[in-house]
């Protein structure tokens, strides 16, 4: 059986404790994954300062070039899985789909996203630093627009406790190597494939092996990484992020509650924006925090809900190897059953209707080719405070909420990505100034469409480096 190893400063390690990765279609074993315990992780991280020093001796431009070469290798290369076996791109896609339930077509699209981030890392970092010459971090200071600037690293390594939901999210941490940060990665339980392949691609492209620690582990191992790495990222639901809220060392990536917001004029002409709304809800199988879970409109809420329900009900569950598959299966069927039952229970409260229910002609939960799916669901909510108006789930789900235009801006709540289609000056201005929207799209731009040099939910450079004042006596 194939083996997913632990990497301890780039050196492979087989643990006695193993987790079997299984195919979501039939339960057959796909691979064994070595598991790191908390003590091993703590012991290894004691040597991180030395590894960081070795990496930071390399010029930033050289590390950016390494990352850019790695983008091609990630997408096209045959890379080591462990000391005994290699992994082709096709084998990567097959394993990723089998253990996560994401169709191969969506896996391939996510693979392209990650490869693009690595291949364009100089542009990505340039966007984060507002065009700063990245060589400034080589010597600790440099010139920016005729002024001296200085940046100091905030930690010896970047830790990341990673998710299972979507491979594309790994583009958020992958550029850290170009910023001279060793990586300490704890993969999701069903998705070790992408972070391991990124690490292998970077090493094959010339990055020092000692810059990579890869620790499949339980929740205690993840906590150890977050506690011991001076800077880290954690992905998960609200309960996962709650213990780390307010800790400046930990950048949280959780539910997005992203929204498409239409003023009265756009609501009346909503047919022009159906494609944008459908893409916002359903792209990537609805699995991303970028996906819209709310459609907030000033009028025509019922008509908009019915039109979206008609479009989304046409998206059918298909086998994972079907090139037209657009829905991801649930790796754990019990979670799908609980989610569907939870939605049905919430619908018992007044003020919400499942508009897709009468169009589906079947149950929301269904099994196709051994995989458990939830069909796309559109609910219409009369009240923005209804629980389903603020809900987010790992499948195409959205609530259409009609709110008077005068109070729309003050009602949206926390919004990772807000697509604002509004010509009304007052509403548009209020949403541009809104502290509730983290990433703003003005016009008919799907919430799921991103440019990696315009980061959402935090700027990695600002997380890893701190600007400080610098004065230099040139005569000294």
Rosetta blueprint (number, residue, H / E / L):
1 X L
2 X E
3 X E
4 X E
5 X L
6 X E
7 X E
8 X E
9 X L
10 X L
11 X E
12 X E
13 X E
14 X L
15 X L
16 X L
17 X L
18 X E
19 X E
20 X E
21 X E
22 X E
23 X L
24 X L
25 X L
26 X L
27 X L
28 X L
29 X E
30 X E
31 X E
32 X E
33 X E
34 X E
35 X L
36 X L
37 X L
38 X H
39 X H
40 X H
41 X H
42 X H
43 X H
44 X H
45 X H
46 X L
47 X L
48 X H
49 X H
50 X H
51 X H
52 X H
53 X H
54 X H
55 X H
56 X H
57 X L
58 X L
59 X L
60 X H
61 X H
62 X H
63 X H
64 X H
65 X H
66 X H
67 X H
68 X H
69 X H
70 X H
71 X H
72 X H
73 X H
74 X H
75 X H
76 X H
77 X L
78 X L
79 X E
80 X E
81 X L
82 X L
83 X L
84 X L
85 X L
86 X E
87 X E
88 X L
89 X H
90 X H
91 X H
92 X H
93 X H
94 X H
95 X H
96 X H
97 X H
98 X H
99 X H
100 X H
101 X L
102 X L
103 X L
104 X H
105 X H
106 X H
107 X H
108 X H
109 X H
110 X H
111 X H
112 X H
113 X H
114 X H
115 X H
116 X H
117 X H
118 X H
119 X H
120 X L
121 X H
122 X H
123 X H
124 X H
125 X H
126 X H
127 X H
128 X H
129 X L
130 X L
131 X L
132 X L
133 X L
134 X L
135 X L
136 X H
137 X H
138 X H
139 X H
140 X L
141 X E
142 X E
143 X E
144 X E
145 X L
146 X L
147 X E
148 X E
149 X E
150 X E
151 X E
152 X E
153 X E
154 X L
155 X L
156 X L
157 X E
158 X E
159 X E
160 X E
161 X E
162 X L
163 X L
164 X L
165 X L
166 X L
167 X H
168 X H
169 X H
170 X H
171 X H
172 X H
173 X H
174 X H
175 X H
176 X H
177 X H
178 X H
179 X H
180 X L
181 X L
182 X E
183 X E
184 X E
185 X E
186 X E
187 X L
188 X L
189 X L
190 X L
191 X L
192 X L
193 X H
194 X H
195 X H
196 X H
197 X H
198 X H
199 X H
200 X H
201 X H
202 X H
203 X H
204 X H
205 X L
206 X L
207 X L
208 X L
209 X H
210 X H
211 X H
212 X E
213 X E
214 X E
215 X L
216 X L
217 X L
218 X L
219 X H
220 X H
221 X H
222 X H
223 X H
224 X H
225 X H
226 X H
227 X H
228 X H
229 X L
230 X L
231 X E
232 X E
233 X E
234 X E
235 X E
236 X L
237 X L
238 X H
239 X H
240 X H
241 X H
242 X H
243 X L
244 X L
245 X L
246 X L
247 X L
248 X L
249 X L
250 X E
251 X E
252 X E
253 X E
254 X L
255 X L
256 X L
257 X L
258 X E
259 X E
260 X E
261 X E
262 X E
263 X L
264 X H
265 X H
266 X H
267 X H
268 X H
269 X L
270 X H
271 X H
272 X H
273 X H
274 X H
275 X H
276 X H
277 X H
278 X H
279 X H
280 X H
281 X H
282 X H
283 X H
284 X H
285 X H
286 X H
287 X L
288 X L
289 X L
290 X L
291 X L
292 X E
293 X E
294 X E
295 X E
296 X E
297 X E
298 X L
299 X L
300 X L
301 X H
302 X H
303 X H
304 X H
305 X H
306 X H
307 X H
308 X H
309 X H
310 X H
311 X H
312 X H
313 X H
314 X L
315 X L
316 X L
317 X L
318 X L
319 X L
320 X L
321 X L
322 X L
323 X L
324 X L
325 X L
326 X L
327 X L
328 X L
329 X L
330 X E
331 X L
332 X L
333 X H
334 X H
335 X H
336 X H
337 X H
338 X H
339 X H
340 X H
341 X H
342 X H
343 X H
344 X H
345 X H
346 X H
347 X L
348 X L
349 X L
350 X L
351 X L
352 X E
353 X E
354 X E
355 X L
356 X L
357 X H
358 X H
359 X H
360 X H
361 X L
362 X L
363 X L
364 X L
365 X E
366 X E
367 X E
368 X E
369 X L
370 X L
371 X E
372 X E
373 X E
374 X E
375 X L
376 X L
377 X E
378 X E
379 X E
380 X E
381 X E
382 X L
383 X L
384 X L
385 X L
386 X L
387 X H
388 X H
389 X H
390 X H
391 X L
392 X L
393 X L
394 X L
395 X L
396 X L
397 X E
398 X E
399 X E
400 X E
401 X E
402 X E
403 X L
404 X L
405 X H
406 X H
407 X H
408 X H
409 X L
410 X L
411 X L
412 X L
413 X L
414 X L
415 X E
416 X E
417 X E
418 X E
419 X E
420 X E
421 X E
422 X L
423 X L
424 X L
425 X H
426 X H
427 X H
428 X H
429 X H
430 X H
431 X H
432 X H
433 X H
434 X L
435 X L
436 X L
437 X E
438 X E
439 X E
440 X E
441 X E
442 X E
443 X L
444 X L
445 X L
446 X L
447 X L
448 X L
449 X L
450 X L
451 X L
452 X L
453 X L
454 X L
455 X L
456 X L
457 X L
458 X L
459 X L
460 X H
461 X H
462 X H
463 X H
464 X H
465 X E
466 X E
467 X E
468 X E
469 X L
470 X L
471 X L
472 X L
473 X L
474 X L
475 X L
476 X L
